[in-house]
Amino acid sequence: MRALRVIVVGGGIGGMAAAIALHRRGHDVQVWERAAAVGAAGSGLTLWPNGLRALDAIGVGAEVRSRAMADTEGGIRDRSGRWLTRTDTETVADRYGPVVAIHRADLFDILRTALGENRLRLGVTVTGVDNEEPAVRVLRAGGAESADLVVGADGLRSVVRTAVCPHARPPRYAGYTAWRMVTEPLADLRQGGQIWGSGEIFGIVPLADHRVYMFGAVNAAEGEHAPDGEFAEVRRRFGEWPDPVPRLLGAVSPDSVMRHDIYRLPDLPTFVRGRVALLGDAAHAMTPNMGQGANLALEDAVTLAALLDHGGIDDALRRYDALRRPRTRALAHRSRRIGTVAQWSWTPAVRARDTALRLMPGWAMPRAFARALDWTPPA
């Protein structure tokens, strides 16, 4: 295929990865990001084997692994601290590949370097897309530019999505809110995992630089905010939870705590229309319970770029939609079901859930994730 002029709207993980993959194939790519900087979020994320294979495909997997923390012993505990199930990380690694955790800022630093600063335009707010073949126009404050292909990677509240699915249903609140935070460097912590309570969960993810990424989620009304500050609310809710939660909260800077309500995107009828394609949260925003959001965005990016190597744009986009929509839909539905169970608050249901987890064999959890982890990039 001839070299294409591509505008990627959104400088998140999926958008940056798509731009790198397309640039490596000789296309003229620009990333338009409305923020003044990328990658400043103070949180971590888990990269599963499928996400790492996507990063390998764009040439940055080795560097990511060098700056990440190999998955530690983990699993799920109950509110008293008793283990309900332990994650068999050796089985996952032997069958599918390693699982690692990395600070988002580190991942963005790697992606930004691989892309090159001259292909990243910050502070550009896209107001719409004129989706007319053979070229599509991207509207921004002060003007518009044409491209052969537009990639909508602009997240949950995507503007580009309107050009693909003008009648799409808006994002839906999942019923719970989440805090994210990263500790200051402290003594090595090898054990991560989650603690499930009644309508509340808390997660612990050690990072490579001796810091620890943590998150807490609670059932709450949409749009609530803590009157005494979000860190005070985290301490109130989780400050007496099992070790090491109190100790880790003592190493958190109060001003660094972020709170976001959790949303999911109802299923879209298509990810493409004309010369516009959606990826990542713009296409399939899901609850975070499988830890697959960023990983699936990386898959989207690599798949789209690979398919454009063969045939025309229209055929490549049709195949992209046919490959990505069923897979991401199935995993989004599974993640939502896990989140529903994790956030149960009715005492009999919580007891039944915890008992079922205790009785579950060690191989069951990796098998439940098999559909996500066994993905490989298209040839």
ROLUM-777846 format. One record per atom (N, C-alpha, C): residue in one letter; x, y, z. Coordinates in steps of 0.1 Angstrom, whole numbers, padded with zeros to 4 digits, always signed. Atoms other than C-alpha are relative to their C-alpha. Layout:
N
AXYZ/...
This chain:
379
M+0008-0012+0000/M+0000+0000+0000/M+0009+0012+0000/R-0007-0012+0000/R+0011+0035-0007/R+0001+0007+0014/A-0001-0006-0013/A+0022+0057+0022/A-0013+0009+0002/L+0013-0008-0004/L-0009+0073+0039/L+0003+0011+0009/R-0001-0010-0011/R-0013+0105+0057/R-0011-0003+0010/V+0009+0005-0011/V-0028+0095+0090/V+0000+0010+0012/I+0001-0008-0013/I-0041+0117+0119/I-0006-0009+0010/V+0005+0007-0012/V-0044+0099+0152/V-0005+0010+0010/V+0005-0010-0009/V-0067+0118+0175/V+0000-0007+0014/G-0001+0006-0013/G-0057+0111+0211/G+0014-0005+0002/G-0013+0005-0003/G-0023+0106+0226/G+0002-0009+0012/G-0001+0010-0011/G-0031+0079+0251/G+0009-0012-0005/I-0008+0012+0003/I-0015+0044+0251/I-0003-0005-0014/G+0004+0006+0013/G-0035+0031+0221/G+0004+0009-0012/G-0003-0010+0011/G-0031+0063+0200/G+0015+0000-0003/M-0015-0001+0002/M+0007+0065+0206/M+0005-0013-0007/A-0004+0013+0006/A+0011+0027+0198/A-0004-0001-0015/A+0004+0001+0014/A-0009+0030+0166/A+0008+0009-0009/A-0008-0009+0007/A+0011+0060+0155/A+0014-0006-0003/I-0013+0007+0002/I+0044+0041+0161/I-0001-0011-0010/A+0002+0012+0009/A+0031+0010+0143/A-0001+0005-0015/L+0002-0005+0013/L+0020+0031+0113/L+0012+0007-0006/H-0012-0007+0004/H+0051+0052+0112/H+0011-0010-0004/R-0010+0010+0003/R+0073+0021+0112/R-0003-0007-0014/R+0003+0005+0013/R+0055+0010+0081/R+0001+0010-0011/G-0002-0010+0011/G+0063+0042+0062/G-0011+0010-0002/H+0011-0010+0002/H+0031+0062+0067/H+0003+0013+0007/D-0002-0013-0005/D+0030+0099+0074/D-0010+0002+0011/V+0009+0000-0011/V+0015+0101+0109/V+0002+0012+0009/Q-0001-0010-0011/Q+0007+0128+0134/Q-0010-0004+0011/V+0009+0002-0011/V-0009+0124+0168/V-0004+0014+0005/W+0006-0012-0005/W-0032+0152+0179/W-0005-0003+0014/E+0004+0002-0014/E-0036+0155+0217/E-0004+0013+0006/R+0005-0013-0005/R-0057+0181+0234/R+0008+0005+0012/A-0007-0004-0012/A-0037+0181+0266/A+0014+0006-0003/A-0013-0006+0002/A-0005+0200+0271/A+0012-0009+0001/A-0011+0010-0002/A+0015+0169+0280/A-0007-0014-0001/V+0005+0014+0000/V+0011+0131+0277/V+0007-0008+0011/G-0006+0010-0010/G+0016+0104+0303/G+0003+0005+0014/A-0002-0005-0013/A+0014+0125+0334/A-0007-0006+0011/A+0008+0006-0010/A-0011+0103+0352/A+0008-0007+0010/G-0007+0007-0011/G+0002+0091+0386/G-0005-0013+0004/S+0005+0013-0003/S-0007+0055+0384/S+0008-0010-0008/G-0007+0011+0007/G+0005+0021+0372/G-0010-0008-0008/L+0008+0009+0007/L-0008-0006+0350/L+0007-0013-0002/T-0005+0014+0002/T-0004-0043+0344/T-0001-0003-0015/L-0001+0005+0014/L+0008-0055+0310/L+0000-0015+0000/W+0002+0015+0001/W-0004-0090+0303/W+0008-0005-0013/P-0008+0005+0012/P+0013-0113+0277/P-0005+0005-0013/N+0005-0005+0013/N-0010-0101+0249/N+0004+0014-0002/G-0005-0014+0001/G-0001-0065+0256/G+0014+0001-0003/L-0015+0000+0003/L+0036-0073+0257/L+0003-0005-0014/R-0002+0004+0013/R+0033-0091+0224/R-0002+0012-0010/A+0003-0011+0008/A+0018-0060+0209/A+0011+0010+0001/L-0011-0009-0001/L+0046-0039+0223/L+0012-0005-0007/D-0011+0006+0008/D+0071-0063+0208/D-0002+0003-0015/A+0003-0002+0014/A+0054-0058+0175/A+0004+0014-0005/I-0004-0014+0004/I+0061-0021+0175/I+0014+0004+0005/G-0014-0002-0002/G+0097-0026+0187/G+0004+0006+0014/V-0003-0006-0013/V+0095-0014+0223/V-0001-0010+0012/G+0002+0010-0010/G+0088-0046+0242/G+0012-0002+0010/A-0012+0003-0008/A+0124-0052+0254/A+0002+0012+0010/E-0002-0012-0009/E+0126-0016+0269/E-0010+0000+0010/V+0010+0000-0010/V+0093-0019+0286/V+0003-0011+0011/R-0004+0010-0009/R+0104-0052+0302/R+0011+0005+0010/S-0011-0004-0008/S+0136-0036+0314/S-0004+0011+0011/R+0004-0011-0009/R+0117-0008+0332/R-0013-0004+0008/A+0012+0005-0006/A+0089-0030+0345/A+0003-0010+0011/M-0001+0009-0011/M+0083-0052+0375/M-0007-0013-0004/A+0007+0012+0002/A+0077-0089+0369/A-0011-0003+0010/D+0012+0003-0009/D+0044-0101+0383/D+0004-0007+0012/T-0003+0006-0012/T+0046-0110+0419/T-0010-0010+0005/E+0011+0009-0005/E+0028-0135+0440/E-0012+0008+0004/G+0012-0007-0003/G-0007-0124+0444/G-0013-0009+0000/G+0013+0007-0001/G-0044-0133+0444/G-0010+0008+0006/I+0011-0008-0006/I-0075-0123+0462/I-0002-0004+0015/R+0003+0002-0014/R-0080-0120+0500/R-0013+0005+0004/D+0012-0005-0005/D-0111-0114+0520/D+0003+0012+0010/R-0001-0012-0008/R-0117-0084+0543/R+0008-0003+0013/S-0008+0004-0011/S-0100-0103+0572/S+0014-0002-0003/G-0013+0002+0004/G-0069-0108+0552/G+0003-0015-0004/R-0002+0015+0003/R-0074-0146+0546/R+0000-0001-0015/W-0001+0003+0015/W-0064-0158+0511/W-0012-0008-0004/L+0011+0007+0006/L-0094-0168+0490/L+0005-0008-0012/T-0006+0007+0011/T-0074-0177+0459/T+0013+0007-0003/R-0013-0005+0004/R-0038-0173+0448/R+0002-0001-0015/T-0003+0000+0014/T-0027-0164+0413/T+0012-0009-0003/D-0011+0008+0004/D-0006-0191+0397/D+0008+0007-0011/T-0007-0008+0010/T+0018-0167+0380/T+0010-0009-0008/E-0009+0008+0008/E+0042-0195+0370/E-0007-0007-0011/T+0007+0007+0011/T+0015-0213+0350/T-0003+0010-0011/V+0003-0010+0010/V+0005-0180+0333/V+0013+0003-0008/A-0013-0003+0007/A+0042-0173+0325/A+0004-0011-0009/D-0004+0012+0008/D+0049-0208+0312/D-0008-0002-0012/R+0009+0003+0011/R+0019-0210+0290/R-0002+0012-0009/Y+0003-0012+0008/Y+0014-0174+0278/Y+0011+0010-0001/G-0010-0010+0000/G+0044-0153+0287/G-0001+0008+0013/P+0000-0007-0012/P+0053-0129+0315/P-0011+0010+0002/V+0009-0011-0004/V+0030-0104+0333/V+0009+0010+0007/V-0008-0010-0007/V+0046-0071+0343/V-0008+0012+0004/A+0007-0012-0004/A+0036-0039+0360/A+0010+0012-0002/I-0008-0011+0003/I+0049-0005+0350/I-0007+0013+0003/H+0006-0013-0002/H+0043+0031+0359/H-0004+0006-0013/R+0005-0006+0012/R+0022+0049+0333/R+0010+0010-0006/A-0009-0010+0005/A+0047+0077+0330/A+0012-0006-0007/D-0011+0007+0006/D+0075+0052+0322/D-0004-0005-0014/L+0005+0005+0013/L+0054+0036+0295/L-0001+0011-0010/F+0002-0011+0009/F+0045+0069+0280/F+0014+0006-0005/D-0013-0005+0004/D+0082+0080+0280/D+0006-0009-0011/I-0005+0009+0010/I+0091+0049+0260/I-0007+0002-0013/L+0007-0002+0013/L+0063+0054+0235/L+0003+0014-0006/R-0003-0013+0006/R+0070+0091+0231/R+0013+0000-0007/T-0013+0001+0006/T+0106+0084+0224/T+0000-0007-0013/A+0001+0008+0012/A+0098+0058+0199/A-0007+0007-0011/L+0008-0007+0010/L+0073+0080+0181/L+0008+0012-0006/G-0007-0013+0004/G+0095+0112+0180/G-0009+0012+0002/E+0007-0012-0004/E+0085+0146+0192/E-0007+0007-0012/N+0005-0007+0011/N+0079+0159+0157/N-0013-0005-0006/R+0012+0006+0004/R+0050+0136+0152/R-0011+0001+0010/L+0010-0002-0011/L+0032+0146+0184/L-0004+0015+0001/R+0005-0014-0001/R+0011+0178+0184/R-0009+0001+0012/L+0007-0002-0013/L+0000+0189+0219/L-0009+0012-0001/G+0009-0012-0001/G-0028+0213+0228/G-0009+0002-0012/V+0009-0001+0012/V-0049+0205+0197/V-0013-0006+0004/T+0013+0005-0003/T-0086+0202+0204/T-0008-0003-0013/V+0008+0004+0011/V-0105+0183+0178/V-0015+0002+0003/T+0014-0003-0002/T-0141+0195+0174/T-0009-0008-0008/G+0009+0009+0009/G-0154+0171+0147/G+0008-0006-0011/V-0006+0007+0012/V-0147+0150+0117/V-0010+0000-0011/D+0008+0001+0012/D-0160+0154+0082/D+0004-0013-0007/N-0003+0014+0005/N-0161+0117+0071/N-0004-0002-0014/E+0003+0001+0014/E-0161+0121+0033/E+0011-0006-0007/E-0010+0006+0008/E-0142+0099+0010/E+0003+0008-0013/P-0011+0009-0004/P-0116+0098-0005/P+0009+0005+0011/A-0007-0006-0011/A-0101+0121+0021/A-0010+0004+0011/V+0008-0004-0011/V-0114+0129+0055/V+0006+0012+0007/R-0005-0012-0006/R-0112+0162+0073/R-0002+0000+0015/V+0001-0001-0014/V-0104+0167+0109/V-0001+0015+0004/L+0002-0014-0004/L-0118+0199+0124/L+0006+0003+0014/R-0006-0004-0012/R-0099+0217+0151/R-0002+0015+0002/A+0001-0015-0003/A-0100+0252+0167/A+0009+0007-0010/G-0008-0008+0009/G-0088+0276+0140/G+0002-0006-0014/G-0002+0005+0013/G-0090+0253+0110/G-0003-0015-0001/A+0002+0014+0002/A-0091+0218+0096/A+0012-0006-0009/E-0010+0006+0009/E-0067+0193+0079/E-0006-0013-0005/S+0005+0012+0007/S-0073+0164+0055/S+0010-0011+0002/A-0008+0012-0001/A-0060+0129+0058/A-0006-0012-0008/D+0005+0012+0007/D-0063+0095+0041/D-0007-0009+0010/L+0005+0008-0010/L-0071+0079+0074/L+0000+0008+0013/V+0000-0005-0014/V-0082+0091+0109/V-0003-0011+0009/V+0001+0010-0010/V-0078+0070+0139/V-0005+0007+0013/G+0006-0006-0012/G-0101+0079+0168/G+0005-0008+0013/A-0006+0006-0012/A-0081+0071+0200/A-0002+0010+0012/D+0002-0011-0010/D-0096+0099+0221/D-0009-0004+0011/G+0005+0004-0013/G-0110+0079+0249/G-0015-0001+0002/L+0014+0002-0004/L-0143+0074+0267/L-0010+0010-0006/R+0009-0010+0005/R-0158+0107+0257/R+0004+0005-0014/S-0005-0002+0013/S-0146+0104+0221/S-0008+0010-0009/V+0006-0009+0010/V-0154+0132+0196/V-0001-0007-0013/V-0001+0007+0013/V-0143+0110+0167/V-0011-0010-0001/R+0010+0011+0000/R-0168+0083+0177/R-0013+0005-0007/T+0013-0005+0006/T-0197+0106+0165/T+0001-0002-0015/A-0001+0001+0014/A-0183+0104+0130/A-0002-0015-0005/V+0001+0014+0003/V-0184+0066+0131/V-0014-0006+0004/C+0013+0005-0005/C-0215+0059+0152/C-0008+0012+0006/P+0007-0012-0005/P-0236+0091+0154/P-0011-0002+0009/H+0011+0003-0009/H-0264+0074+0173/H+0004-0009+0011/A-0005+0009-0011/A-0242+0055+0198/A-0005+0004+0013/R+0005-0003-0013/R-0255+0053+0233/R+0012+0005+0008/P-0011-0006-0008/P-0234+0073+0258/P+0005-0010+0010/P-0006+0009-0011/P-0211+0057+0284/P-0009-0001+0012/R+0009+0003-0012/R-0229+0041+0314/R+0009-0001+0012/Y-0007+0001-0013/Y-0218+0045+0350/Y-0002-0014+0005/A+0000+0014-0005/A-0208+0011+0364/A-0005-0002+0014/G+0005+0001-0014/G-0220+0019+0399/G+0010+0001+0011/Y-0010-0002-0010/Y-0187+0024+0416/Y+0011+0010-0005/T-0010-0010+0002/T-0159+0049+0419/T+0013-0006+0004/A-0013+0006-0003/A-0122+0043+0421/A+0010+0011+0003/W-0012-0008-0003/W-0091+0060+0437/W+0012-0007-0005/R-0013+0006+0005/R-0056+0055+0422/R+0011+0008+0007/M-0011-0007-0007/M-0023+0064+0439/M+0012-0009-0001/V-0013+0007+0001/V+0014+0055+0439/V+0007+0005+0013/T-0007-0004-0012/T+0035+0054+0471/T+0013+0006-0004/E-0014-0003+0001/E+0069+0069+0476/E+0008-0013+0000/P-0008+0012+0000/P+0098+0045+0472/P+0001-0005+0015/L-0001+0007-0014/L+0099+0020+0502/L+0006-0013-0002/A-0007+0014+0000/A+0113-0014+0511/A-0008-0009-0010/D+0006+0009+0010/D+0107-0041+0485/D-0012-0007+0005/L+0013+0007-0002/L+0072-0055+0484/L-0002-0009-0011/R+0001+0010+0011/R+0069-0087+0464/R-0014-0005-0002/Q+0013+0006+0000/Q+0033-0096+0472/Q-0010+0011-0003/G+0010-0009+0004/G+0005-0079+0454/G-0014-0007+0001/G+0013+0006+0000/G-0031-0088+0447/G-0011+0009+0004/Q+0012-0008-0004/Q-0066-0076+0458/Q-0006-0005+0012/I+0008+0004-0012/I-0087-0076+0489/I-0014+0004-0003/W+0014-0003+0004/W-0124-0079+0483/W-0008+0000+0013/G+0009-0002-0012/G-0148-0066+0510/G-0015-0001-0005/S+0014-0001+0003/S-0185-0058+0509/S-0002+0013-0007/G+0002-0012+0008/G-0190-0033+0481/G+0013+0008-0001/E-0013-0007+0001/E-0153-0023+0483/E+0011-0010-0003/I-0011+0008+0003/I-0121-0037+0469/I+0013+0009+0001/F-0013-0008-0001/F-0084-0026+0473/F+0010-0009-0007/G-0010+0007+0008/G-0056-0036+0449/G+0014+0006+0003/I-0014-0003-0003/I-0018-0036+0454/I+0008-0006-0012/V-0009+0004+0012/V+0007-0037+0424/V+0014+0006+0002/P-0014-0005-0002/P+0044-0034+0432/P+0006+0004-0014/L-0006-0005+0012/L+0064-0014+0406/L+0016-0002+0001/A-0015+0004+0000/A+0101-0018+0396/A+0009+0010+0008/D-0009-0010-0007/D+0114+0014+0413/D-0003+0001+0015/H+0002+0001-0014/H+0104+0003+0448/H-0013+0008+0004/R+0013-0006-0003/R+0071+0022+0446/R-0011-0010-0002/V+0011+0009+0001/V+0037+0006+0448/V-0012+0007-0005/Y+0013-0005+0005/Y+0006+0013+0427/Y-0011-0006+0007/M+0012+0005-0008/M-0027+0010+0446/M-0012+0006-0006/F+0013-0005+0004/F-0063+0014+0438/F-0011-0005+0010/G+0011+0004-0008/G-0095+0013+0458/G-0013+0003-0007/A+0012-0003+0006/A-0130+0010+0445/A-0012-0003+0009/V+0011+0002-0009/V-0163+0014+0463/V-0013+0004-0007/N+0013-0003+0006/N-0200+0014+0454/N-0004+0015+0005/A+0003-0014-0004/A-0211+0051+0453/A-0009+0006-0011/A+0008-0008+0009/A-0235+0075+0436/A+0010+0007-0010/E-0008-0006+0011/E-0222+0089+0403/E+0003+0015+0004/G-0004-0014-0002/G-0203+0122+0407/G+0003+0004+0014/E-0003-0004-0014/E-0197+0121+0445/E+0014+0004+0001/H-0013-0004-0004/H-0167+0138+0460/H+0001+0001+0015/A-0001+0000-0015/A-0153+0136+0495/A+0002+0014+0005/P+0000-0014-0005/P-0159+0168+0514/P+0013+0004+0007/D-0013-0002-0007/D-0126+0164+0534/D+0012-0003-0008/G-0011+0004+0008/G-0105+0155+0505/G+0001-0015-0003/E+0000+0014+0005/E-0100+0122+0485/E+0009-0009+0009/F-0009+0009-0008/F-0070+0109+0505/F-0006-0002+0014/A+0006+0003-0013/A-0089+0114+0538/A-0011-0010-0002/E+0011+0010+0002/E-0118+0094+0523/E+0006-0014-0002/V-0007+0013+0001/V-0093+0066+0513/V+0004-0005+0013/R-0004+0005-0014/R-0079+0065+0548/R-0012-0004+0008/R+0012+0003-0008/R-0114+0065+0563/R-0005-0014-0004/R+0006+0013+0005/R-0125+0035+0541/R+0010-0011+0002/F-0009+0011+0001/F-0093+0015+0539/F+0012+0000+0010/G-0011-0002-0009/G-0070+0027+0567/G+0002-0011+0010/E-0001+0012-0009/E-0078-0004+0589/E-0001-0013-0007/W+0000+0013+0007/W-0077-0030+0562/W+0012-0008+0003/P-0012+0008-0003/P-0053-0059+0564/P+0013+0005-0005/D-0013-0004+0004/D-0016-0054+0562/D+0003-0006-0015/P-0007-0012-0003/P+0001-0040+0542/P-0007+0013-0004/V+0008-0012+0004/V-0027-0015+0533/V+0003+0012+0009/P-0003-0013-0008/P-0022+0009+0563/P+0014+0005-0002/R-0015-0004+0002/R+0016+0008+0559/R+0002+0007-0013/L-0001-0006+0013/L+0013+0016+0522/L-0006+0014-0001/L+0007-0013+0000/L-0012+0044+0527/L+0009+0011+0007/G-0008-0009-0007/G+0013+0060+0550/G+0012+0005-0009/A-0010-0004+0010/A+0037+0063+0520/A-0005+0008-0012/V+0007-0007+0011/V+0012+0082+0498/V+0000+0015+0002/S+0002-0015-0001/S+0013+0119+0491/S-0015+0003-0002/P+0014-0002+0001/P-0022+0131+0498/P-0004+0007-0013/D+0003-0008+0012/D-0021+0155+0468/D+0000-0008-0013/S-0002+0008+0012/S-0013+0127+0444/S-0012-0010-0003/V+0011+0009+0002/V-0045+0107+0449/V-0010+0005-0010/M+0009-0003+0010/M-0068+0106+0419/M-0013-0008+0002/R+0013+0007-0001/R-0105+0097+0418/R-0008+0001-0013/H+0008+0000+0012/H-0126+0087+0388/H-0011-0010+0002/D+0011+0009+0001/D-0160+0072+0385/D+0003-0010-0012/I-0002+0011+0009/I-0160+0039+0365/I-0011+0000-0010/Y+0010+0001+0010/Y-0178+0038+0332/Y+0003-0011-0010/R-0002+0009+0011/R-0183+0014+0304/R-0008+0005-0012/L+0007-0004+0012/L-0193+0019+0268/L-0009-0011-0006/P+0009+0010+0006/P-0223+0001+0254/P+0005-0004-0014/D-0006+0006+0012/D-0215-0021+0224/D-0004+0009-0012/L+0002-0008+0012/L-0210-0002+0192/L-0004-0009-0012/P+0004+0008+0011/P-0225-0015+0159/P+0012-0002-0010/T-0012+0001+0009/T-0191-0009+0141/T+0011+0009+0006/F-0012-0008-0004/F-0156+0004+0148/F+0005+0009-0011/V-0005-0007+0012/V-0152+0019+0113/V-0011+0006-0008/R+0010-0006+0009/R-0170+0042+0089/R+0008+0008-0010/G-0008-0008+0010/G-0155+0056+0057/G+0015-0002+0003/R-0014+0001-0003/R-0119+0064+0064/R+0003+0003+0014/V-0002-0002-0015/V-0123+0066+0102/V-0001-0013+0007/A+0000+0012-0009/A-0114+0038+0127/A+0001+0004+0014/L+0000-0002-0014/L-0119+0037+0164/L+0009-0011+0007/L-0007+0010-0007/L-0096+0020+0189/L+0000+0004+0015/G-0001-0003-0015/G-0091+0017+0227/G-0014+0004+0006/D+0012-0004-0007/D-0116+0033+0250/D-0010+0007-0009/A+0009-0006+0009/A-0131+0052+0221/A-0009-0010-0007/A+0007+0011+0006/A-0143+0019+0207/A-0007-0009+0010/H+0005+0011-0009/H-0148-0004+0237/H+0004+0003+0015/A-0004-0002-0014/A-0142+0013+0271/A-0007-0010+0009/M+0006+0010-0009/M-0147-0013+0298/M+0004+0002+0014/T-0004-0001-0014/T-0145-0017+0335/T+0014-0006+0002/P-0014+0004-0001/P-0110-0023+0348/P+0003-0014+0006/N-0001+0012-0009/N-0117-0057+0365/N+0009-0011-0006/M-0009+0010+0006/M-0097-0078+0340/M+0014+0006-0003/G-0012-0006+0003/G-0069-0053+0337/G+0004+0000-0015/Q-0003+0002+0014/Q-0072-0055+0299/Q-0002+0013-0008/G+0003-0012+0008/G-0081-0019+0288/G+0012+0004-0008/A-0012-0004+0008/A-0046-0008+0278/A+0005-0011-0009/N-0005+0011+0008/N-0037-0042+0266/N-0008-0002-0013/L+0008+0002+0012/L-0066-0044+0242/L+0002+0012-0010/A-0003-0012+0008/A-0059-0008+0230/A+0013-0003-0008/L-0013+0003+0007/L-0023-0020+0221/L-0003-0011-0011/E+0004+0010+0010/E-0038-0050+0203/E-0007+0007-0012/D+0007-0007+0011/D-0061-0027+0183/D+0010+0007-0009/A-0010-0008+0007/A-0031-0005+0173/A+0008-0009-0010/V-0008+0009+0008/V-0010-0034+0161/V-0008-0006-0011/T+0009+0007+0010/T-0039-0051+0143/T-0003+0010-0012/L+0003-0010+0010/L-0049-0019+0124/L+0012+0002-0009/A-0012-0003+0008/A-0014-0012+0112/A+0004-0012-0009/A-0003+0012+0008/A-0008-0048+0101/A-0009-0002-0011/L+0010+0002+0011/L-0040-0050+0081/L+0002+0010-0011/L-0002-0010+0011/L-0031-0018+0062/L+0011-0004-0009/D-0011+0004+0009/D-0001-0036+0048/D-0005-0008-0012/H+0005+0009+0010/H-0024-0057+0026/H-0013+0006-0006/G+0012-0005+0006/G-0050-0044+0001/G-0002+0015+0002/G+0003-0014-0001/G-0068-0011+0001/G-0005+0004+0014/I+0005-0004-0013/I-0079+0010+0031/I-0013-0005+0004/D+0013+0004-0004/D-0115+0001+0029/D-0001-0015+0004/D+0000+0014-0004/D-0108-0036+0029/D+0007-0003+0013/A-0007+0002-0012/A-0083-0033+0057/A-0009+0004+0012/L+0009-0004-0010/L-0108-0014+0078/L-0011-0009+0003/R+0010+0010-0002/R-0135-0039+0072/R+0005-0012+0008/R-0006+0011-0007/R-0112-0067+0084/R+0003+0004+0014/Y-0003-0005-0014/Y-0101-0046+0114/Y-0013-0001+0008/D+0013+0001-0008/D-0138-0043+0125/D-0004-0014+0002/A+0004+0014-0002/A-0144-0080+0119/A+0008-0007+0010/L-0009+0006-0010/L-0114-0090+0140/L-0002+0006+0014/R-0001-0006-0013/R-0115-0065+0168/R-0014+0001+0008/R+0012-0003-0007/R-0152-0059+0176/R-0005-0013+0008/P+0005+0011-0008/P-0162-0095+0186/P+0009-0003+0012/R-0010+0003-0011/R-0130-0100+0207/R-0002+0010+0012/T+0000-0010-0011/T-0132-0067+0226/T-0014+0000+0007/R+0013+0001-0006/R-0170-0071+0231/R-0001-0011+0010/A+0000+0011-0009/A-0166-0105+0247/A+0008+0002+0013/L-0009-0003-0011/L-0138-0094+0270/L-0006+0011+0009/A+0007-0011-0008/A-0157-0062+0280/A-0012-0005+0008/H+0011+0005-0008/H-0187-0082+0290/H+0005-0009+0011/R-0006+0008-0011/R-0166-0106+0310/R+0005+0009+0011/S-0005-0010-0010/S-0149-0077+0328/S-0011+0006+0008/R+0011-0006-0007/R-0182-0062+0336/R-0006-0010+0010/R+0006+0010-0009/R-0195-0095+0351/R+0009-0002+0013/I-0009+0001-0012/I-0163-0098+0373/I-0002+0012+0009/G+0002-0012-0009/G-0168-0062+0385/G-0013-0001+0008/T+0013+0001-0007/T-0204-0069+0394/T+0002-0009+0012/V-0002+0010-0011/V-0194-0099+0416/V+0010+0006+0010/A-0010-0005-0009/A-0164-0081+0431/A-0006+0011+0009/Q+0006-0011-0008/Q-0186-0052+0442/Q-0013-0004+0007/W+0012+0005-0007/W-0214-0073+0457/W+0001+0006+0015/S+0000-0005-0014/S-0224-0058+0491/S-0010-0007+0009/W+0010+0008-0008/W-0253-0081+0502/W+0007-0011+0007/T-0009+0009-0008/T-0238-0102+0530/T-0001-0014-0004/P+0001+0014+0005/P-0252-0136+0519/P+0007-0002-0013/A-0007+0001+0012/A-0239-0130+0484/A+0015+0001+0001/V-0014-0001-0002/V-0205-0119+0496/V+0006-0013+0006/R-0004+0012-0006/R-0202-0150+0518/R+0001-0011-0011/A+0000+0011+0011/A-0212-0173+0488/A+0012+0003-0010/R-0011-0003+0010/R-0187-0155+0465/R+0013-0004+0006/D-0013+0003-0006/D-0158-0158+0490/D+0002-0015+0002/T-0001+0015-0001/T-0166-0195+0496/T+0003-0006-0014/A-0003+0005+0014/A-0166-0201+0458/A+0014+0002-0004/L-0013-0003+0004/L-0133-0184+0454/L+0010-0009+0008/R-0008+0009-0008/R-0118-0205+0483/R+0001-0014-0006/L+0001+0014+0005/L-0129-0237+0466/L+0006-0001-0014/M-0004+0000+0014/M-0116-0227+0432/M+0014-0005-0001/P-0014+0005+0001/P-0085-0247+0421/P+0009+0011-0006/G-0010-0010+0005/G-0053-0228+0412/G+0000+0003-0015/W-0001-0002+0015/W-0055-0234+0375/W-0013+0007-0006/A+0013-0005+0005/A-0091-0220+0372/A+0002+0015-0004/M-0001-0014+0003/M-0081-0183+0373/M+0008+0002-0013/P-0006-0002+0013/P-0055-0185+0345/P-0009-0005-0012/R+0009+0004+0011/R-0080-0205+0324/R-0011+0010-0003/A+0010-0010+0002/A-0106-0178+0329/A+0005+0011-0008/F-0006-0011+0007/F-0082-0153+0314/F+0006-0005-0014/A-0007+0005+0012/A-0070-0176+0285/A-0004+0007-0012/R+0005-0006+0012/R-0092-0159+0259/R+0007+0013-0002/A-0008-0013+0001/A-0074-0126+0266/A+0014-0002-0003/L-0014+0001+0000/L-0039-0139+0270/L+0006-0007-0012/D-0006+0007+0011/D-0035-0161+0240/D+0000+0007-0014/W+0000-0008+0012/W-0038-0133+0214/W+0015+0001-0005/T-0013-0003+0007/T-0009-0129+0189/T-0002+0010-0011/P+0002-0010+0011/P-0003-0101+0164/P-0003-0007-0013/P+0002+0006+0013/P-0016-0107+0129/P+0013-0001-0008/A-0012+0001+0007/A+0011-0119+0105/A+0000+0011-0011/
